[in-house]
Every structure is written in structure tokens, then in C-alpha cells.
Amino acid sequence: MVNPTSTPIRTPVGSLDASARTRFISRTYGHLFGAIAGFTAIEVFLFATGLAESIAEAIFRTSWLVIMGGFIIVGMLASGAAARARSKSAQYAALVAYVVAESLIFVPLLYIADNIAPGAISSAAVVTLLGFAGLTAVAVSTGKDFSFLSSFIRWGGIVALLLIVGSVLFGFQLGTFFSVAMVALAGGAILYSTSKVLRTYPEDRYISAALELFASVALMFWYVLRIFMSRD
């Protein structure tokens, strides 16, 4: 006898028919671009109202460790939230919370870029979207399982966090090579996340899938922008 209170088995979308996979992909990337649009709208509002300057100054009084470390930690928490959320309300709550958190964390970096490197933000955004599109095309067209990148991404994030802490405590600079390495890590995260959501997520988890992809896009944008800033 089937236990009526047991958790229903959700079939991964990768095992469903083509129409179901297409519907899942459409919903996932629709929510992803909605999240990107929401992030952009929040940043435009903060800068247009002058709130961005106040937020940036408040964070600058703490430490870059808070900013950079917080960025990586929030990204890790987002991946966990994407994995745990089941109901649509929980998925939407996690996605909205993460977009708002990222919008606030990005303010100091965007504020500096806007003042010292005009045009860097738009250039970094274009490069990030092109990179994301290219890596997504690779993951989708090849159908390759990139789950082997999981350990690399996890340990890469931990090493990056340790380097950030070390740079604050011992005063050494994390230069352009660190940013390039982090862009490579973000590229791996995009391949891994794309493969993961297409292979293992059930059809009703498209909002969580968008959250996981958005975390990877945000990571790439952060360090691509730092590279553009270092050129000025």
C-alpha cells in the first residue's frame, strides 16, 4: 500500500519528453531574465534616488571583506536555497530574496566603477551575457554531464574566500589574475548549473533553476567588472 503522506517522486526533466523539456527551459530562462531585469531595476532606482551613495558609504565604513566575502557566501546560500525550495511560493521567496541581497551587495562595486571607470559597467554586462550565452549553448548542445565540476567549484569558492580573508588580514592585493581565475570559476559554475538543472531538476522547479543560474551569472559579472575596472 502506498503511504499517502509520503513525498511524491518527481521525475527529472531530463527524463521527460521534448515538449516538457522545452517548456521547462522556457520557464527557467524566462524567470532568469526576469531576475536580471529585477536586479537592474533595483540598481537603477538606488542610483537615481541617491540611496546607492548612502549604502556604499555605510559599507565602506566596514571592510571589503564584508563585501567580497558576503558576496561569495550569499551565492553559496542561494545554491542551497535553490536545492531545498519545493513549493512555488518558497521558490519565489528565495529568488526575490537573493535578487534583493545581490542588488545591495553590488552597490559599492557599481558605485566605484561608475566613478572611476565610466562605461565599465555596460561593457562588463555585455561580456557577461555573451559569455553566459556561449557557455549555455555548449552545455545544451553537447548534452554533456558537467557534474564533475562540482568539487572544483566548491573548493574554488572556499579557496577564494580564504584568499579574500588573507588579503584583508595581511594586506596583500588580489589583483587581475585573481579576477581572471574567478571568471573561470564562474564559467565552470555556469556549465555545472546548466547541466544540473537540465538533468536533475523536476519540471516544477524552474524557479529554483533560475535562481541557481542567476547566482552563476552574478558571480561572472562581479569579476568581469573588476577586470574592466583594473584597466582604468
N, C-alpha and C positions, 0 to 999 in steps of 0.2 A: 504493500500500500504506500502511495506517495504521501509524504508529510506535507500538508497544506501550508505549513508555516515555514517550510524550507525556502532558501533563496533560489529563485529561478535561474536556470542555466542560460547565459547569454552567449549566443554564437558569435565569434569574432567576425567582423565584417569581411575579412579576407576570405572566409569560407562561404560567403553568400554569393548570389548570382550577380551578374554585371550591373543590372539596374539598381540593386541595393547598394553596391559599392559606389556607383556614380552618384546616387542620392546622398550617401554619407559624405563623399568627398565635397560635393557641392555645399552641403550644410556646414561642414567643417571649415572650409576656406571662406565661406560667407561670414561666419562668425569671427574667423581670424581677421579678415579685413575690417569687420565691424569693430573689433578690439583696437586695431591700429588707428581707425578713424576716431574712436573714442579717446585714445591716448593723445592723438594730435589735437583734438578739440579742447581737451583739458589744458594742454600746454599753451595753446593759443590764448585761452581765457586767462590763465595765470600771468602770462607775459603782457597781455593787453591791459589788464587791470592793475598791474604793478605788484601783484602778490608774489610773483616769481622772485623779485629782488628781495623782498622781505624773507621769503622761505630760504633763499640762497644764503643770505647774511646770517640767518639763525643757524643753519647747518654749518657754515664756515666757522662759527664760533666753537664748534665741537672738534671734529677731526675728519680728514679724508678717509681715515679708517672706517668711520661710521658710514660714510657714503659708499665707498667701494666694497667694503665687507658686507654692508647691508644689502647692496645690490646682488651679490652672489648668493647670500643666504636666502633672500626673498625669492630668487629664482629657483633654488633648491626646494623651498617650501611650496612653490607653485606647482612643481612637478609632482610633489607628494599629494597636493590637493587635487590635482587632475586625476591621479590614480585612485583616490578614495571616494570622490564625489559620485553618487549614484543617481539621485533624483535630479530632474531638470532644475528645480529651484536651487539645490545645493551647487550644481554645476554653474548656474548663472551667478550665484553669490560669490563663488570662488573666482570666476573670471572677472567680474566687476571689481572685486576687492584687489585683485592683482593688478589690473589696469590702473586703478587709482594709486596704489602703492608705487608702481613703477613711474607714474607721472610725477609724483613728489620726489622720488629718489633721483630722477633725471634732471630736475630743475637746476641744481648747482652746475652740473656739467654743461647743460644747454646755455645757462647764463654766462659762463666763462667763454664758451665757444662763440656766442653772439657778440661778445665784446672784443675778443682778441683775434678771432678768425672768421670774419664775415663771409658767408657763403659756405662755410664748412658743414653746417647742419644739413642744408639741402643736398650738398654733394654726398655726404655720408648716407643720407636717406636713400638716394638713388642707387648707390653702390650696394647698400644692404639689400634693397628689394631685388636688384638684379642677381646678387649672389644667392639670395633665398630662392628665387625663381629657378636659377640654374641647378642648384642642389636638389630642389624638389623634383625637377624634371629627371635628374639622374636616378633618384630613389624610386620614382613612379615608373619610369620607362624600363629600368633594368629589373625591377621587382626583387632586387637583392635584399636579403635579410641583414640589416646592419646592427643587429643586437649585440654583436661582438664589440661594438664601440662603447657599450655601457660602462665597463670598468674604466676605460680610458677617460671618459667624460667625468665620471665620479671622482677618480683620483686627480684628474687635471683640475677640477674645481677645488679640491682640498689643497693641492699644492699652490694654486693661485691665491687662495685665502691666506695660507701661511706666508707667502711672499709679501702680500699686502701688509699683514701684521708686522713682519720683519722690517719692511721699508719704513713703517711708522716708528717702530721701537729703536731701530739702529740708524735711521737717517739716510739710507741709500735710495736711489731713484729707480723706479720701474719705468724704463724708457720704451722706445718704439718697438724693440724686439719683444718685450712682454706683451704689448698690444697686438702685435702680429701673431704671436702664439695663441693669444686669447681669441682672435678672429678664427684661427684654425680650429680651436676647440669649439667655437660656436658653429662652425661649418659641420664638424662632426656631430654636434648636438642636433642640427637640422636634419642630417641624414638619418640619425638614430631615431629621432622623434617621428619623422615622416614614415619611416619603415614600421615603427612600433604602432602608430595609430591605424595604419592601413592593414596591419596584420593581426593585431591583438584586441583592438577596441571593439566592443559591440556596437550595433547600429545606433543605439540610443545615447551614445556617449560622445556625440560630435562636439558638444560644447566644451567638455573636458579636453578633447583632442585639440580644439582651437587654443585652449589655454596653454597646453604643453608646447605647441608650435610658436605661440606668441612669446613665451619665455625664451626660446632659442633665437627668435628674431631680435628681441630686445638685447640679448647678450651680444649678438653680432653688431648691432647698431651702436652700442655703447663703445666698443673698442675700435670700430671703423672710424667713429667720430674722433676718438682720441688720436688716431693716426693722422687724420686731417688736421687736427689742432697742432700736432707736433711739427707740422711742416711750416707753420707761420711764426 
